[in-house]
Amino acid sequence: MRTKPIPIGARSRRFVLELPLERPDGFGGVIRSYAPGPQVWGAIEMLSGAERVRADRPEQALTHRVTLRYREGVTGAMRLSAGLRRFAIRTAADPDGSRRDLVCLVEEMKP
């Protein structure tokens, strides 16, 4: 993960942190939906792209690094959105423990 802080001016992309909502489905499982949470500013950097097969259909997997201002409580159950793009948060960490940056490794979700 990146240890050099990103200048605040480089965080020019506006994201919405989406919070998970779970409700029972009546069969012992849950239905997860998302509610918009706070707006945050960040920088996004593409890390890799790969093609994989899921359910006998090819799909692309794009991974990115999103650097936000430090925020407590961000988990892998949340996601980020920027316009029509959605990003599933895979990990979120404070790279140097200074509580200045929050680096999220995300995977772009295709509609």
ROVEX-969482 format. One line per 2 residues: number of its first residue (from 1); their letters; for each residue x, y, z of N, C-alpha, C, O. Coordinates in steps of 0.1 Angstrom, whole numbers, plus 2048, in hexadecimal, padded with zeros to 3 digits. Layout:
// residues N
NUM = A = X,Y,Z,X,Y,Z,X,Y,Z,X,Y,Z | ...;
END
This chain:
// residues 111
1 = MR = 808,7F4,800,800,800,800,809,80C,800,814,80C,804 | 803,817,7FC,80A,824,7FB,80D,829,808,804,829,811;
3 = TK = 819,82E,80B,81D,834,818,81F,843,816,81E,84A,820 | 821,848,80A,822,856,808,815,85C,807,80D,858,7FF;
5 = PI = 811,867,80F,804,86C,80F,801,873,802,80A,879,7FC | 7F5,873,7FD,7F0,87A,7F1,7EC,888,7F6,7E4,889,800;
7 = PI = 7F0,892,7EF,7EC,8A0,7F2,7DD,8A1,7F2,7D6,89B,7EA | 7D7,8A9,7FA,7C9,8AB,7FB,7C3,8B0,7EE,7B8,8AC,7EB;
9 = GA = 7CA,8B8,7E6,7C5,8BD,7D9,7C4,8B2,7CF,7BD,8B4,7C5 | 7CC,8A7,7D1,7CB,89C,7C7,7BF,893,7C9,7BC,88B,7C0;
11 = RS = 7B8,895,7D3,7AB,88D,7D6,79F,895,7D0,797,89B,7D7 | 79F,893,7C3,795,89B,7BB,788,894,7B7,77F,899,7B1;
13 = RR = 787,887,7BB,77C,87F,7B7,772,87E,7C3,776,87C,7CE | 765,881,7C1,75C,880,7CB,755,873,7CC,750,86E,7C1;
15 = FV = 755,86C,7D7,74F,85F,7D9,744,860,7E3,744,869,7EC | 73B,857,7E3,731,855,7ED,734,848,7F4,735,83D,7ED;
17 = LE = 736,848,801,738,83C,808,72A,835,80B,722,83B,812 | 728,82A,805,71B,823,806,71B,819,812,725,811,813;
19 = LP = 712,81A,81A,711,811,827,707,806,824,6FD,807,81F | 70C,7FA,829,703,7EE,827,6F7,7EE,830,6F8,7F1,83C;
21 = LE = 6EC,7E9,82A,6E0,7E7,832,6DC,7D8,830,6DA,7D4,824 | 6DA,7D1,83A,6D6,7C3,839,6C8,7C1,83F,6C6,7C5,84A;
23 = RP = 6C0,7B9,838,6B3,7B6,83E,6B0,7A7,83B,6B5,7A2,831 | 6A9,7A0,844,6A6,792,842,69F,78F,835,696,797,831;
25 = DG = 6A2,784,82E,69B,781,822,68F,777,824,688,774,81B | 68D,773,831,682,76A,834,686,75B,832,67E,752,836;
27 = FG = 692,758,82E,696,74B,82C,6A3,748,834,6AA,73E,832 | 6A6,750,83E,6B2,74E,846,6BE,756,841,6C9,756,848;
29 = GV = 6BD,75D,836,6C8,765,831,6C5,773,832,6BC,777,839 | 6CD,77B,82B,6CB,78A,82B,6CC,78F,81D,6D2,78A,814;
31 = IR = 6C5,79B,81C,6C6,7A2,80F,6CE,7AF,812,6CA,7B6,81B | 6D9,7B1,80B,6E1,7BD,80D,6DE,7C7,803,6DE,7C5,7F7;
33 = SY = 6DC,7D3,808,6DA,7DF,7FF,6E4,7EA,805,6E9,7E8,80F | 6E5,7F5,7FE,6EE,7FF,802,6E7,80D,803,6DE,810,7FB;
35 = AP = 6EA,814,80D,6E5,822,80F,6F0,82C,80D,6FB,829,812 | 6EE,837,806,6F8,841,805,6FC,846,813,6F4,849,81B;
37 = GP = 709,848,815,70F,84D,821,715,85B,81E,711,862,815 | 720,85E,825,727,86A,823,72E,86B,816,732,861,810;
39 = QV = 730,878,811,738,87A,805,746,87C,80A,749,883,814 | 74F,876,802,75E,877,806,765,87B,7F9,761,877,7EE;
41 = WG = 771,881,7FA,779,884,7EF,785,87B,7EF,78B,878,7FA | 789,876,7E3,794,86D,7E3,79B,86D,7D5,797,874,7CC;
43 = AI = 7A6,866,7D5,7AE,864,7C9,7AD,855,7C5,7AD,84C,7CE | 7AB,852,7B8,7AA,845,7B3,7B5,841,7AA,7B9,84A,7A1;
45 = EM = 7BA,835,7AB,7C5,830,7A2,7C2,822,79E,7C0,81A,7A7 | 7C2,81F,791,7BF,812,78D,7CC,809,790,7D7,80D,78D;
47 = LS = 7CA,7FD,795,7D5,7F4,798,7D6,7E9,78E,7E1,7E6,789 | 7CB,7E2,78B,7CC,7D7,782,7BE,7D4,77B,7B4,7D9,780;
49 = GA = 7BF,7CD,770,7B3,7C9,76A,7B5,7BA,765,7C0,7B7,760 | 7AB,7B2,767,7AC,7A4,763,79E,79F,75E,794,7A5,762;
51 = ER = 79F,795,756,792,78F,752,791,781,759,79B,77A,759 | 785,77F,75D,783,772,764,776,76C,75F,76E,774,759;
53 = VR = 773,760,762,767,75A,75E,75F,757,76B,763,751,774 | 752,75C,76B,749,75A,776,73C,756,771,736,75D,768;
55 = AD = 737,74A,775,72A,745,770,72B,743,761,721,746,75A | 736,73E,75C,738,73B,74E,737,747,745,734,746,739;
57 = RP = 739,753,74B,739,760,744,746,767,747,74A,769,752 | 74D,76C,73C,759,774,73F,755,782,745,74B,788,741;
59 = EQ = 75D,786,74E,75A,794,754,768,79A,757,772,793,75A | 768,7A7,757,775,7AE,75B,775,7B1,76A,76A,7B5,76F;
61 = AL = 780,7B1,770,782,7B5,77D,78D,7C0,77E,798,7BE,77A | 788,7CC,782,791,7D7,782,793,7DB,791,78A,7DD,798;
63 = TH = 7A0,7DC,795,7A3,7DF,7A3,7A9,7ED,7A3,7B1,7F1,79A | 7A6,7F5,7AD,7AB,802,7AF,7AF,805,7BD,7AC,7FD,7C6;
65 = RV = 7B7,80F,7BF,7BB,814,7CC,7B4,822,7CE,7B6,82A,7C5 | 7AC,823,7D8,7A6,830,7DB,7AB,835,7E8,7AB,82E,7F2;
67 = TL = 7B0,841,7E8,7B6,847,7F4,7AD,852,7F8,7AA,85C,7F1 | 7A8,851,805,79F,85B,80B,7A5,861,817,7B0,85C,81C;
69 = RY = 79F,86C,81C,7A3,871,829,79F,866,833,795,860,831 | 7A7,865,83E,7A4,85A,848,796,85C,84D,791,866,850;
71 = RE = 790,850,84E,782,84F,853,781,842,85B,785,838,856 | 77C,843,867,77B,838,870,76F,82F,86B,765,834,867;
73 = GV = 770,822,86C,765,819,86A,762,814,85C,758,80E,85A | 76B,817,852,768,812,845,76C,803,844,777,7FF,848;
75 = TG = 763,7FB,83F,765,7ED,83E,763,7E7,830,75E,7EE,827 | 766,7DB,82F,764,7D4,822,755,7D1,81E,752,7CD,813;
77 = AM = 74C,7D4,828,73E,7D2,825,738,7DF,81E,72D,7DE,818 | 740,7EA,81E,73B,7F6,818,740,7F7,809,748,7EE,805;
79 = RL = 73B,801,802,740,803,7F5,741,812,7F2,73B,81A,7F9 | 748,815,7E7,749,823,7E3,742,825,7D6,742,81C,7CD;
81 = SA = 73C,830,7D3,736,833,7C6,73B,841,7C2,73D,84A,7CA | 73D,842,7B4,741,84E,7AE,739,84F,7A1,73C,849,797;
83 = GL = 72E,857,7A2,725,858,796,71E,84A,795,718,845,79E | 71F,845,789,719,838,786,723,82C,789,71E,820,789;
85 = RR = 72F,82F,78D,738,824,790,737,820,79F,736,828,7A8 | 738,813,7A1,738,80D,7AF,745,805,7B1,749,7FE,7A8;
87 = FA = 74A,806,7BD,756,800,7C1,754,7F8,7CE,750,7FE,7D8 | 756,7EB,7CE,755,7E3,7DA,762,7E4,7E2,76D,7E2,7DC;
89 = IR = 761,7E8,7EE,76E,7EA,7F6,772,7DC,7FB,76A,7D4,801 | 77E,7D8,7F7,784,7CB,7FB,78C,7CD,808,78B,7C4,811;
91 = TA = 794,7D7,809,79B,7DA,816,79C,7E9,818,79C,7F1,80E | 79D,7ED,824,79F,7FC,827,7A9,7FC,833,7A7,7F6,83D;
93 = AD = 7B3,804,831,7BE,805,83B,7C4,812,83C,7C4,81A,832 | 7C9,816,848,7D1,821,84A,7E0,81D,848,7E5,816,851;
95 = PD = 7E6,821,83D,7F3,81A,839,7FF,81D,843,807,814,845 | 7FF,829,849,80A,82B,852,806,82E,861,80E,832,869;
97 = GS = 7F9,82C,864,7F4,82E,871,7F3,83C,876,7F0,83F,882 | 7F4,846,86D,7F3,854,870,7E5,85A,871,7E3,865,875;
99 = RR = 7DB,852,86C,7CD,856,86C,7CC,862,863,7C3,86B,865 | 7D4,863,858,7D3,86D,84E,7CC,868,842,7C3,86F,83C;
101 = DL = 7D0,85C,83D,7CA,857,831,7C4,849,834,7C7,842,83D | 7BA,846,82B,7B4,839,82B,7B5,834,81D,7AF,83A,814;
103 = VC = 7BC,829,81C,7BE,823,80E,7B5,817,80D,7B5,80E,815 | 7AC,818,803,7A3,80D,800,7A7,806,7F3,7A9,80C,7E9;
105 = LV = 7A8,7F9,7F4,7A9,7F1,7E8,79B,7ED,7E4,794,7E6,7EC | 797,7F0,7D8,789,7EE,7D4,789,7E7,7C6,793,7E7,7BF;
107 = EE = 77D,7E1,7C4,77B,7DA,7B7,76F,7E1,7B1,764,7E2,7B7 | 770,7E5,7A4,765,7EB,79D,75A,7E1,79A,75D,7D6,795;
109 = MK = 74E,7E4,79D,743,7DC,79B,73C,7DF,78E,739,7EB,78C | 739,7D6,786,733,7D8,779,724,7D6,77B,71F,7CD,782;
111 = P = 71B,7DF,775,70D,7DE,777,707,7D1,770,6FB,7CF,771;
END
